[in-house]
Amino acid sequence: MLAHRGVEIFVEPRTTVTGTTMLLVAHDGEFTRRQVANPAAAAAFARAHTLPIYEAAVVGYPQRMRDYSRRQSVLRKRAAADADGDR
């Protein structure tokens, strides 16, 4: 993911179900989620890689991430339809 351009980090707070996580989001909306020990660890990672960091609970998630998920869903459905010969 770090090879992608325009990567930003969104720190997600610990919940009763999951620990603290950081969401790395590329310029095109592709994303990956990784568990971290605490928000300070995410901040240290961001500093080490000179990436901007945000608190997801404060700023929310970028629209490009939702758009990417929607595009991937459409592509998966098309691929399944092609495999079934529905097109």
C-alpha positions in Angstrom: 0.0 0.0 0.0 2.9 2.4 0.7 3.9 2.1 -2.9 0.6 3.8 -3.8 0.5 7.6 -4.1 -1.6 9.9 -1.9 -1.9 7.5 1.0 -3.5 8.9 4.2 -4.0 7.2 7.5 -7.3 7.2 9.4 -7.0 5.9 13.0 -10.1 4.0 14.3 -10.6 3.9 18.0 -10.6 0.6 20.0 -14.1 -0.9 20.4 -15.4 -3.7 22.5 -15.0 -6.0 19.5 -11.7 -4.8 17.9 -8.5 -3.1 19.0 -7.2 0.2 17.7 -6.8 0.1 13.9 -5.4 2.3 11.2 -7.0 2.5 7.8 -4.6 3.3 5.0 -6.4 4.9 2.1 -4.8 5.6 -1.3 -5.6 8.4 -3.7 -8.0 6.1 -5.7 -9.8 4.9 -2.6 -8.1 1.5 -2.4 -7.7 0.8 1.3 -6.4 -1.7 3.9 -7.0 -1.9 7.6 -4.3 -2.9 10.1 -4.4 -3.3 13.8 -2.0 -1.2 15.9 -1.2 -1.3 19.6 -2.6 2.2 20.2 -3.1 5.6 18.5 0.5 6.6 19.3 1.8 3.6 17.3 -0.3 4.8 14.3 1.1 8.3 14.7 4.7 6.9 14.8 4.1 4.9 11.7 2.7 8.0 10.0 5.7 10.1 11.0 8.1 7.4 9.8 6.5 7.3 6.4 5.6 11.1 6.2 1.9 10.3 5.8 -1.0 12.5 6.9 -3.0 11.1 9.8 -6.6 11.7 10.9 -8.9 10.5 13.6 -11.7 8.7 11.8 -14.1 9.4 14.6 -13.6 13.1 14.2 -13.2 13.6 10.4 -15.1 10.5 9.1 -14.0 8.4 6.1 -13.2 9.8 2.6 -15.8 9.5 -0.1 -13.2 8.0 -2.4 -13.0 4.9 -0.2 -16.8 4.3 -0.5 -16.6 4.9 -4.2 -13.8 2.4 -4.5 -15.8 -0.2 -2.6 -18.8 0.4 -4.9 -16.7 0.1 -8.0 -15.2 -3.2 -6.8 -18.6 -4.6 -6.0 -19.8 -3.8 -9.6 -16.7 -5.4 -11.1 -17.2 -8.6 -9.0 -20.8 -8.8 -10.1 -19.8 -8.4 -13.7 -17.1 -11.0 -13.4 -19.6 -13.4 -11.9 -22.1 -12.7 -14.6 -19.4 -13.3 -17.3 -18.4 -16.6 -15.6 -22.1 -17.7 -15.6 -22.5 -16.6 -19.3 -25.2 -14.1 -18.4 -23.9 -11.4 -20.6 
